[in-house]
Structure formats: C-alpha cells, structure tokens
Amino acid sequence: MDFSRPAKPTDKALVESFNASLRDGCLNMHCLLSLEHAQEKIEHWRQEYNQYRPHSSLNNQTPVEFIRSLQKVISSLKTVPV
C-alpha cells in the first residue's frame, strides 16, 4: 500500500481534487441525518457528477457527451480505408 506524506496533498492530487468536489458539491450542502440519508444524497451527487456535470478536463463536456464524441471518432476511424 502506498501512503502519501503528511501535509502533502500534492502526493495524491487527483484524490484530493475529487474529495474537494464531493465535499463542496454534496457534504457541505446537506445535514446528513442518518447513514441511509447520506447514501441517498451521495448517490444523487455521484449520478449528477458522472452524467450531467461538465468537467473542465473533458473540454467542459459532461462525461456522457465526452463518451459520445469519442464513439463518433472511433466510428469514423473504422470507416477510413487503410
């Protein structure tokens, strides 16, 4: 198992970025009353994050839009004669 150094968030930048998104977009917005309530709110946030929220790393496309654009590129490459 690989551990990051104490007080060095740059060791795991992707994880820290995701944690910040989860905290800002979900955990800080809701008073979580029970485990079930927390699971419901986090699942709703996860669906929003993975399907409908534009991501700067995907050229401000939603993940669904990005996948569709990749599928179009792959389809067009398959039809090009070699």
C-alpha positions as semicolon CSV with decimal commas, in nm:
position;residue;x (nm);y (nm);z (nm)
1;M;0,000;0,000;0,000
2;D;0,125;0,345;-0,090
3;F;0,084;0,625;0,162
4;S;0,116;0,994;0,099
5;R;0,333;1,207;0,318
6;P;0,161;1,401;0,596
7;A;0,057;1,754;0,492
8;K;0,145;1,686;0,126
9;P;-0,185;1,689;-0,069
10;T;0,011;1,707;-0,394
11;D;0,110;1,342;-0,346
12;K;-0,245;1,237;-0,435
13;A;-0,369;1,538;-0,632
14;L;-0,649;1,356;-0,818
15;V;-0,791;1,210;-0,498
16;E;-0,768;1,546;-0,321
17;S;-0,944;1,717;-0,611
18;F;-1,223;1,459;-0,608
19;N;-1,258;1,486;-0,230
20;A;-1,289;1,865;-0,260
21;S;-1,559;1,827;-0,527
22;L;-1,752;1,580;-0,311
23;R;-1,719;1,800;-0,005
24;D;-1,818;2,123;-0,184
25;G;-2,090;1,974;-0,403
26;C;-2,255;1,743;-0,152
27;L;-2,128;1,707;0,202
28;N;-2,119;2,078;0,289
29;M;-2,465;2,134;0,138
30;H;-2,660;1,876;0,337
31;C;-2,715;1,795;0,701
32;L;-2,681;1,417;0,682
33;L;-2,926;1,274;0,933
34;S;-2,852;0,903;0,902
35;L;-2,640;0,658;0,707
36;E;-2,930;0,596;0,467
37;H;-2,981;0,969;0,415
38;A;-2,608;1,014;0,349
39;Q;-2,608;0,725;0,099
40;E;-2,908;0,875;-0,083
41;K;-2,756;1,224;-0,107
42;I;-2,412;1,096;-0,210
43;E;-2,563;0,866;-0,475
44;H;-2,763;1,155;-0,618
45;W;-2,447;1,369;-0,625
46;R;-2,249;1,084;-0,787
47;Q;-2,505;1,048;-1,065
48;E;-2,503;1,424;-1,125
49;Y;-2,120;1,436;-1,121
50;N;-2,075;1,140;-1,357
51;Q;-2,353;1,211;-1,604
52;Y;-2,464;1,573;-1,614
53;R;-2,191;1,800;-1,473
54;P;-1,946;1,948;-1,725
55;H;-1,582;1,875;-1,643
56;S;-1,302;2,112;-1,735
57;S;-1,073;1,814;-1,800
58;L;-1,320;1,696;-2,068
59;N;-1,322;2,030;-2,251
60;N;-1,626;2,140;-2,048
61;Q;-1,834;1,848;-2,168
62;T;-2,033;1,616;-1,948
63;P;-1,890;1,264;-1,925
64;V;-2,183;1,136;-2,133
65;E;-2,113;1,395;-2,407
66;F;-1,743;1,311;-2,399
67;I;-1,808;0,938;-2,440
68;R;-2,043;1,007;-2,732
69;S;-1,782;1,225;-2,903
70;L;-1,520;0,951;-2,858
71;Q;-1,757;0,693;-3,002
72;K;-1,811;0,914;-3,309
73;V;-1,436;0,948;-3,359
74;I;-1,386;0,572;-3,325
75;S;-1,670;0,505;-3,571
76;S;-1,524;0,746;-3,823
77;L;-1,181;0,582;-3,790
78;K;-1,329;0,240;-3,858
79;T;-1,475;0,359;-4,189
80;V;-1,149;0,511;-4,318
81;P;-0,975;0,277;-4,567
82;V;-0,618;0,183;-4,478
